[in-house]
């Protein structure tokens, strides 16, 4: 697992919180807060996952 530096989570009331992270090579990561070991690294997959979670109501605070 790469050494990822996670930012503070983006949260709303009673919603899932997302975290954005970067590694020393400049790669970007996104994960649900509390489950950072299950991150998404690929930009296309990260966007797809984020859109699905927004549609499912898990991340409406990011709109």
RASUL-V336212 format. One record per helix or strand. SS is the DSSP state (a for helix, b for strand). FROM is the first residue (numbers start at 1). TO is the last residue. If there is no record, write none. Layout:
# RASUL-V336212
SS/FROM/TO + SS/FROM/TO
This chain:
# RASUL-V336212
b/5/6 + b/10/10 + b/18/22 + b/28/32 + a/36/38 + b/40/40 + a/43/55 + a/60/62
